[in-house]
Amino acid sequence: MGLTSNKVLALAVTLAVVCFVATVWLWPRLSRRNWRAVLGRVGLLLATQLMLFASVGLAANKSFLFYGSWADLFGQEQELGVVVDHGAGKNGVKVVGTQRLDVPGGQRPAVGGQIQKVVVTGAKSGITSPAYVYLPPEYFQPAYAKATFPASVVLTGYPGTAENLLKGLKYPRTAYQQVKDGKMRPMVLVMLRPTVAPPRDTECVDIKGGPKTETFFAQDLPTAVSATYRVGTKARNWGFIGNSTGGYCALKIALHHPERYAAGAGLSAYYKAAEDVTTGDLFHGDERARKRANLLWSLNHRPQGRSSFLVTSSREGEGNLKGTLEFIKRVKAPARVSSIMLDSGGHNFNTWNREIPPTLVWMSGRLSAS
């Protein structure tokens, strides 16, 4: 049983309950003052505390995916990474693995779709980054053999992992279910983290003398994916979704590159580039670049294209409410803006899982397959 499986968590919770009941039941028998009774009491308390700790730890790890396996937890993953050299000046997507979707019949791609683990190389940015690509079942069905599909880039926050988009936020499973329920059209998802130059948080900025992250997301990534999969190449074929830092990136790229992305959705996004110890010096004294990275400034001072935006917040629990309302206020035609406003919800997976289904439906309605 894997570290993140429901069976392991259920077993730990069950053992914790058993230990608790055993402690209550046996305590009167262990009330004597001899060494055996004392050791019995200590043993029961330790066992109960250990299982409670294990249950909480497993639940937290399942939600946030700090460790992916038992070997990872105990430091036994010692296999070194392999450096892959890619030809200069070439965009490329290299498939390095596949996995099925956990749905009935999911072992067949034409029924459950497929998740491909890939490595994307950007010609203009020089960045190489791992990612996951979700291909819906229709992609493998004969009726769609010559069809192209819309696609959305999906980003985590910083310093999240791309696996969070599969397990914690369940983007492929949600997209599969929304299509099955007739709420959205089939869509390819390109899932990765915004940290394409780890461990630095580049805030999707082209840094002078550093990583050209904006170029990677705005130009290299859609070009490489469209050259590899049956995905359109026009702006109306591409959307961008993200939470937290990924949400800022999604809104920023869609705002500054309407020629590449028709829509951007920021879940719990903030609206200007962070500058702290994780980012380092992003702008090197270039005030024009710093202002451009402020989305509220850009909405007031730069032309707005025909992009559609979706922003989310909550009236209680989110720190971005004021900025979100200001963003909505500053969007002007021909751009369009929509919002999801929860009564309450914090900056966490539970909140985003409430927002992802309607976000995918909204995105599907803004994109075209042709």
N, C-alpha and C positions, 0 to 999 in steps of 0.2 A: 504494500500500500504506500502510495506516494506521500510526501510530506504535506502537500496541499490538498489531499483528497478529503472528501466529506467523511469517509469511513474512519480515517485516523482521528479526525476531530470528534466524531461521535463516540469512538472508543474512549478517548481521553475524558470526555464529559461523563460518560457512563462510569468509568473507574473513579472519578472524583465523587460522584454521587454515592457509589458503593462504599468508598472510604469514609465519607461523612456519616452514612448510616451505621457503619461498623463502629465508628468512634462513639456515637451516641449509645449504641446497643451494649458495647463492651466496657464502657467507662466505669460503671459500678463495680464490675468484676476486677478492675485494675486499680481500685481505690486504696488498696493496701500499701504499706510503707516498706515493703521488701524490694530488693533490686530488680526482681523479675517484673513486678507490677510497674515500677518506674520506667524500665526499659519498654514495656508494652505501651504505656501512655506516650512516651516519646516517639516510638515507632509509628503509632497511629496518627499523631499530630504531623509528623514529618511526611508520612505517606499522603495524608489529606492535602497538606499544603503543596506538596510536589505535584499532585494531579491537578489541583486548582491552577497552579502556575503553568503547567503544561497546557491545560485547556485554553487559558487566556492567551498564552503565547502562540499556540497553533491557530487560534481564531484571528489574532492580529496578523500573523504571517500570511494566512489565507487571504486576508483583505488587502494587505499592502505588498505582499510578495517580496519580503526581504531576502528569503532563501527559496530557491526553486526545487531543491531535492535534499535528501538526507546527506548525501555526499557533500553538497554545498554547505549545509549547516555545520557539519563536523570538519570542514576544511580539507576534505579528501579530493576535491576537484583540483587536480594539479596539472592537468593537461594544458600545455601552453597554446596560446592562440597562434593561428597560422597567418602570416603576412601574405596577402594576395596582391601581386603587382598588376595594375591595369594600364592599358595603353593610354598614353597621354593624348588629350584632345578627343576622347571618345566618351559619349554617354553610354551607360550600360546598366543592365539589370541581370545579375547572375543568380539563378535559383540554387540554393544550397540545401534545401529540405522542404518537405511537405507534411501537412497534418490534416486530419479530418475534423469536421465539425461534430460536436457531440449532440447529434440529433438522430432520430430514427432513420436508418438507411444511410447514415452519414459516411459510411465507408465507400460509397459510390459518389464521385464528384457530381454527377448529373442529378443526384438527389439532395445531397447536403452541401454541395459546393466544396471548395478547397482553400486552405490557408497555406500559402507558400512563404517560406523564409528566404529572403533574398539579400543580396548586397548591391547597393545602388552606387554607381560611380558618376560623378558630375564632371563634364568636360570644362565648363567655364569656371566653376568654383574650385576644382581640384579636390573636392571632398568625396570621400567614400564612406557610406554609412549603411549599417544593417537595417532591415525593415521587414515588415510582414505585409503580404498582399492577400486580401480576401477576394476570391473569385466566386460569385454566386452560382447556384446550380445551373441557372439558365446559360451561363457561359459555356457549359459542357454539353448542352442539349442540342440535338440536330436542328431543331427549329430555329435556333439562334446562331447557327454555324457561321453565317456571314454578317451577323449583327455587331455593331459597336456599342459600347456601354459608357455611361457617365462614370466619373470617378471622383472620389474625395480623398484628399490627404487628411489624416487624423493624427494629431499630436497629443502626447501626454503633457503634464506639467514638468517642471524641473525639480528634482533630478530623477523623475520617474523613468521606468523602463517600458519598452514597447510591449512586453508581456502583460503589463497592467491593462492595456487596451483589449487584450484577448480574454483575460481571466477576471480581473476586477471590474472592468467597465463593460465587458461582454459586447463589444461592437459587432463582431461577425454574427454572433447568435441573435442579437437584437435586429440587425439588418435582415437576416434570414426570416425571422418571425414576422417582421413588418411586411415583407414582400408576400409571405404566405397568407397573411391576413388581408391582403389587398390594399394596404395603406400606402405603399410606396413601390416604385419600380426597381428592378434589379440594378445594383450599383457596385462597382469595384471600390474597395477601400485599401488605401496605401497607408499603413500604420507604422509610426516610428516616434522617437522622442525628439524634442527640439535640440538636444545636446548632441549635435553631429560632430563636435570637436571636444569630446570629453577630456577632463572633467569640467571644462569651462562652460559657463552659461553665456552664450553669445547673443541671446535675445533676438535672434533672427536678423542680425545686423551684419553688413559687410564691413569688417574691421580693417582699418588701414594697417597693412603689414601682417594681418591675421586671417582667420577663417572668413570666407565669403559666404556666410550662411544664408543671407537673403537671396543671393544669386542661386544657391543650391535649390532652395524651395521654390523660388519664383520661376526659374528657367530650367535648370538641369533635371529636377525630379519629374515634372510633367513630360518633358521631352523624352527622357529615358523610358518611362512607363508606357507612353503612347507608342514608342518604337518596339516594345516587347509584347504588349497585350493589345487586345482589340478595344482600345479606348480612344475616343476622339481627341483631336489636337486643338480644337477651338476653345475659347474662354467658356462658352456655354456648356462645354462638356466637363468642366472642372470646378470642384468646390473645395473648401478648406474648413476643417473643424478642429477645435482644440479646447482643452480645459486649462485654466490658470495661465502659466507661461505659454502653453500651447494655444490658449484662447487669444492671448495678445498677438501671437504670431499669425494666427489665422485671420484676424481682423486686419492686421497690418499688411500682410501680403495681398489680401483681397482689395484693400483700399489703395495701395500703391501700384498694384499690377492688375487692373481690370481687364487688360488685354490677355491675361493668362487664366484668371479665375473669375467666374461669374458671381460667386457667393462665398461669404466667410461667416462662420459661426463661432463665437467666443463664449464658452461656458465659464462663468466666474472669472472672466478676463479682467486684466488691468489695462490701462490705456496709455502708459508711457514706459519706455524701456527702463528696467531696473538697473541701478548702478551700485554695486557693492563688491564684497570680496570675491564672490563667485563669478562675477562678470569681468572684473578687471577694468581697465580703461577702454571703453568701447569706442569713444569718439575722438580721442587725442586732441582735444581742444577745438574740434570742429562744431561750432554752435549750430550751423545750418543742419548738420547731420543729426545733432541732438534734438532739435526742434522737429525735424521730419519724423523722428522715432516717437514723437508724442502724437498720438492719434487725434486727440482733441484739437491740437494746434493744426494738424494737417487738414482736418475737416473744415477749418475756418480759412486756411491760407492756400490750399491747393485745390485744383479742379477735381470735382467728384465725378467718377465714371458711372457706368450703368451697373455697378455691383449691387448685390443684395446682401444685407447684414442681418445676423441674428445675434442678440446679446441676451445674457441671462444674469439674474441676481435674485436675492430674496429680501423681503422687507425686514427680516430679522435673522441675523446670523452671518451675513456676508459683509465684507468691508468695501465692496466695490459698488454699492448701491448709488452713491452720489455720482460717481464717474459714469456709471451705466446710463443714468437719466440724462446726464450732460451729453453723452455720445448720441443718444436718441434724438435729443433736441437739435444737434448740429448737423445731422445727416440731411442733405437737401437733394432734390431732383437734379439729375436723373437717377441718383442712387435711391435705394429703398431700405427701410429698416424695420425689423420685427423684434419682439422681445418675449421672453418667458420670465415672469415674476412670481416666485413662490412666496407664500406667506412667511415661511421660515425654512431655513436650510443653511448648513454651514459649508465651509470650503472642504468638501470631502466626497468620497466615492458615492455615498448614499444619495447626496444631493444630485450629483451628475448622472447617476443611474435613473433618476426621476426625469431628467431633462434630455437624455440621449434619444429615447424613442421619438418624441415629437421633433427633435432636431433633425434626425434622419429623414423623417417624413417631409419636413420643411425643405431640407436640402434637395430631396428628390424632386420636389415641385419646382425648384429653381434651375435645375439642370436638364439638358437635352442629351439624348443618346446619339443624335446625328449632327 
